[in-house]
Amino acid sequence: MSDDDRQVIADLEKRILLSDPEFAARMADQPAGVRFPTVSVLCAILFILVPPVMLLFGWPGLIIVVDLFIAALVAVLLHRRQR
């Protein structure tokens, strides 16, 4: 990055600070952090497990796996809501 580019960026930042201080304050705040995508991981695990469980154990095994998935999903959502 050249000095001209840095100067342009600094100029843009100054304009933003002057024109919209609330936006600049929001952008200066540190992000809250990215949470681990637990629900997506649970869905991926279910997607991966359904074919072999269905092949090996049939419908009863599939019903058990789906019930466990729903229980884990409810536990994750309740834990997130509790915070």
N, C-alpha and C positions, 0 to 999 in steps of 0.2 A: 504494500500500500504506500503510495507516494505521499509526500507532504501536502500536495494540493488536495488529494482526496481527504486527508485528515482535516485539513482546514475547512473543506466543504461540509464534512460531517459535524465539526465543531460549530460551524455557523448554523446549520440546521437545528442542532440541539439548543443553541441560544434562542433561536426563533421560537422553538416549541416552548421553552421555559417562559418566554415573555408572552406568547399568545394564549397558552392554555396551561396555567400552573397546576391545575388539578390533574390533568393527564400526566404531566411530568412527575408529579408526586406518586401517582399510581405506578408509573413505570420504574420509579426509583425503588419501590418496595421490593423486598426479596420475595421470590416465589415461595409458596407454601410447601413445595416439594411434590414430587410425583409419586402417587401411591402405586403399589404393585397391582397389576390388573387381575385380581383374584377371580372375579366372575368370568372373565374371558378364558382364563386358564382352566377353570372348572368346566366350562362349555367345551373347550378343546379336548379335555380328558374324556368327557362323556362321548364326544364324537369319535374319539379313537377307540374307546372301550366297547361301544355298542356292537360292531360286527363280530369280534371274537366271542363276546359274551353270548350273543344270540346264536352263534354257531355251536358253541360248546354246551350251553346250558338252556337254550331255548327261551320261551316266553317267561318262565318263572325267574330265570337269571336276569333277563332284561328288566323286569318289573323291580327286582331288588336293586339293580344298578341305578335305575331312574329314581327310586325312592331315596337312595343314599345321596344322589346328586341334589335332589330337592332339599334334603335335610342340611347338606353342606351349604347350599345357596342361602337358605334361611338363616343359618348360623352366621354366615359372613355378613349378610345384610343387617341382622340384628346387632352384630358387633360394631359395624360402621355407624349405625343409628345411635348406639349408646354413647359414642364419642361426642 
